Amino acid sequence: MPLSRAERVERRRAKLRAAGLRPVQLWVPDTTTPEFKKEAHRQSLLIAAADATIERRRENDFWERVSADAWDDLG
Protein backbone atom coordinates (compact mmCIF):
# COMPACT_ATOMS: atom_id res chain seq x y z
CA MET A 1 0.00 0.00 0.00
CA PRO A 2 1.46 3.41 -0.97
CA LEU A 3 2.28 5.95 1.71
CA SER A 4 -0.04 8.89 2.23
CA ARG A 5 1.19 12.37 1.45
CA ALA A 6 1.48 13.12 5.18
CA GLU A 7 3.59 10.00 5.71
CA ARG A 8 5.90 10.90 2.81
CA VAL A 9 6.31 14.41 4.18
CA GLU A 10 7.05 13.08 7.67
CA ARG A 11 9.65 10.63 6.31
CA ARG A 12 11.32 13.40 4.35
CA ARG A 13 11.40 15.65 7.41
CA ALA A 14 12.82 12.84 9.53
CA LYS A 15 15.65 12.35 7.01
CA LEU A 16 16.40 16.06 7.03
CA ARG A 17 16.42 16.16 10.84
CA ALA A 18 18.72 13.13 10.87
CA ALA A 19 21.04 15.10 8.58
CA GLY A 20 21.24 17.81 11.25
CA LEU A 21 18.75 20.23 9.72
CA ARG A 22 15.71 21.82 11.29
CA PRO A 23 12.65 23.49 9.80
CA VAL A 24 12.38 27.25 9.90
CA GLN A 25 9.25 29.25 9.16
CA LEU A 26 9.74 32.62 7.47
CA TRP A 27 7.20 35.39 7.29
CA VAL A 28 7.59 37.78 4.40
CA PRO A 29 5.65 40.87 3.36
CA ASP A 30 2.47 40.27 1.40
CA THR A 31 3.39 41.73 -1.97
CA THR A 32 -0.23 41.79 -3.12
CA THR A 33 -1.41 44.48 -0.69
CA PRO A 34 -1.83 48.11 -1.73
CA GLU A 35 0.29 49.16 1.25
CA PHE A 36 3.23 47.06 0.05
CA LYS A 37 2.95 48.46 -3.48
CA LYS A 38 2.81 52.03 -2.13
CA GLU A 39 5.88 51.49 0.07
CA ALA A 40 7.80 49.78 -2.75
CA HIS A 41 7.04 52.72 -5.01
CA ARG A 42 8.10 55.20 -2.32
CA GLN A 43 11.41 53.40 -1.84
CA SER A 44 12.02 53.16 -5.59
CA LEU A 45 11.61 56.94 -5.83
CA LEU A 46 14.17 57.38 -3.05
CA ILE A 47 16.61 55.13 -4.87
CA ALA A 48 16.05 56.96 -8.15
CA ALA A 49 16.65 60.29 -6.42
CA ALA A 50 19.83 58.97 -4.80
CA ASP A 51 21.04 57.62 -8.15
CA ALA A 52 20.37 60.97 -9.76
CA THR A 53 22.30 62.70 -7.00
CA ILE A 54 25.23 60.31 -7.38
CA GLU A 55 25.17 60.78 -11.15
CA ARG A 56 25.11 64.56 -10.78
CA ARG A 57 28.00 64.38 -8.33
CA ARG A 58 30.00 62.26 -10.78
CA GLU A 59 29.24 64.69 -13.58
CA ASN A 60 30.29 67.67 -11.44
CA ASP A 61 33.49 65.86 -10.41
CA PHE A 62 34.23 65.14 -14.07
CA TRP A 63 33.84 68.78 -15.09
CA GLU A 64 35.94 69.93 -12.14
CA ARG A 65 38.75 67.60 -13.22
CA VAL A 66 38.46 68.74 -16.84
CA SER A 67 38.53 72.38 -15.77
CA ALA A 68 41.50 71.81 -13.47
CA ASP A 69 43.38 70.05 -16.25
CA ALA A 70 42.61 72.90 -18.65
CA TRP A 71 43.88 75.49 -16.15
CA ASP A 72 47.00 73.39 -15.55
CA ASP A 73 47.62 73.26 -19.31
CA LEU A 74 47.39 77.06 -19.50
CA GLY A 75 49.99 77.52 -16.79
Secondary structure, 3 states (H helix, E strand, C coil): CCCCHHHHHHHHHHHHHHCCCCCCCCCCCCCCCHHHHHHHHHHHHHHHHHHHHHHHHHHHHHHHHHHHHHHHHHC
